[in-house]
Amino acid sequence: MEIGPEGKQIYPAEEIDRHEGQIIEEVKAASIESIPDPDAWLEEPQRNILLTSVDAIINWARRSSLWPAACFPACCAAEIMAIEGPRFDLSRFGMEILRASPRQADLMITAGTLTWKMAPAVRRIYNQMPEPKWVIAMGACGISGGIFRSSYNVVPGYNKIVPVDVYVPGCPPRPEALIYGIQLLQKKIAKAHAVPDLPKFKMPKIPRL
């Protein structure tokens, strides 16, 4: 409702009511018949049936929502910070959430030198992660101990304490290398058997008459 410079209404109330009433009557006249439901997609079943396996569906969900655990004891963690940024955008792979609790994670990215004093804590984090879970050894120190391999207090590779699925070499690896390692892990997950094989039952023999 517009007000003129003198504080009076520009349009009289009767005219406004008449205009609104005309709009309402037009809507009522055009709304006699019900609008049909948008169910045209039901008429084409060949476009709405997908034949696949349970393994493929479960593995697709697993590889598309990897949640890493925060287990970065040394310098390679700087590269992980880089892929979390907008330039490399780790969220494209559904794994932008770094979980502070290992009980909510399924991927451990072990970045950096690991000492024997820190090894029990890393193994404890791995044991607390629910199944299924995977490990990426990032950097030369995570793979073999790196330049500190000959030191008495350095673990010569994370595979000495936890099973490793993918190795990403470098000192430190570039963010592109880590993303490539993540893609390799996703391919590995896609080929896994998510559903266990059912036990084979022996049918009882039918006695002969």
Secondary structure as the mmCIF struct_conf table of DSSP 4:
data_model
#
loop_
_struct_conf.conf_type_id
_struct_conf.id
_struct_conf.beg_label_comp_id
_struct_conf.beg_label_asym_id
_struct_conf.beg_label_seq_id
_struct_conf.end_label_comp_id
_struct_conf.end_label_asym_id
_struct_conf.end_label_seq_id
STRN STRN1 ILE A 3 ILE A 3
TURN_TY1_P TURN_TY1_P1 PRO A 5 GLU A 6
BEND BEND1 GLY A 7 GLY A 7
STRN STRN2 GLN A 9 GLN A 9
BEND BEND2 ILE A 10 TYR A 11
HELX_RH_AL_P HELX_RH_AL_P1 ALA A 13 ALA A 29
TURN_TY1_P TURN_TY1_P2 ALA A 30 SER A 31
BEND BEND3 ILE A 32 GLU A 33
HELX_LH_PP_P HELX_LH_PP_P1 SER A 34 ASP A 37
BEND BEND4 PRO A 38 PRO A 38
HELX_RH_3T_P HELX_RH_3T_P1 ALA A 40 GLU A 43
HELX_RH_3T_P HELX_RH_3T_P2 PRO A 45 ARG A 47
BEND BEND5 ASN A 48 ASN A 48
HELX_RH_AL_P HELX_RH_AL_P2 VAL A 54 ARG A 63
TURN_TY1_P TURN_TY1_P3 SER A 64 SER A 64
BEND BEND6 SER A 65 SER A 65
STRN STRN3 PRO A 68 ALA A 69
BEND BEND7 ALA A 74 ALA A 74
TURN_TY1_P TURN_TY1_P4 CYS A 75 CYS A 76
HELX_RH_AL_P HELX_RH_AL_P3 ALA A 77 ILE A 83
TURN_TY1_P TURN_TY1_P5 GLU A 84 GLU A 84
BEND BEND8 GLY A 85 GLY A 85
TURN_TY1_P TURN_TY1_P6 PRO A 86 PHE A 88
HELX_RH_3T_P HELX_RH_3T_P3 LEU A 90 PHE A 93
TURN_TY1_P TURN_TY1_P7 GLY A 94 GLY A 94
STRN STRN4 ARG A 99 ARG A 99
BEND BEND9 ALA A 100 SER A 101
HELX_RH_3T_P HELX_RH_3T_P4 PRO A 102 GLN A 104
STRN STRN5 LEU A 107 ALA A 111
BEND BEND10 GLY A 112 GLY A 112
STRN STRN6 THR A 115 THR A 115
TURN_TY1_P TURN_TY1_P8 TRP A 116 MET A 118
HELX_RH_AL_P HELX_RH_AL_P4 ALA A 119 GLN A 128
BEND BEND11 MET A 129 MET A 129
HELX_LH_PP_P HELX_LH_PP_P2 PRO A 130 PRO A 130
BEND BEND12 GLU A 131 PRO A 132
STRN STRN7 TRP A 134 MET A 138
HELX_RH_AL_P HELX_RH_AL_P5 GLY A 139 SER A 144
HELX_RH_3T_P HELX_RH_3T_P5 GLY A 146 PHE A 148
TURN_TY1_P TURN_TY1_P9 ARG A 149 SER A 150
BEND BEND13 SER A 151 SER A 151
TURN_TY1_P TURN_TY1_P10 TYR A 152 ASN A 153
STRN STRN8 VAL A 154 VAL A 154
BEND BEND14 PRO A 156 PRO A 156
HELX_RH_3T_P HELX_RH_3T_P6 TYR A 158 LYS A 160
TURN_TY1_P TURN_TY1_P11 ILE A 161 ILE A 161
BEND BEND15 VAL A 162 VAL A 162
BEND BEND16 ASP A 165 ASP A 165
STRN STRN9 VAL A 166 VAL A 168
BEND BEND17 GLY A 170 PRO A 172
HELX_LH_PP_P HELX_LH_PP_P3 PRO A 173 ARG A 174
HELX_RH_AL_P HELX_RH_AL_P6 PRO A 175 ALA A 190
TURN_TY1_P TURN_TY1_P12 LYS A 191 LYS A 191
BEND BEND18 ALA A 192 ALA A 192
BEND BEND19 VAL A 195 VAL A 195
HELX_LH_PP_P HELX_LH_PP_P4 PRO A 196 ARG A 208
#
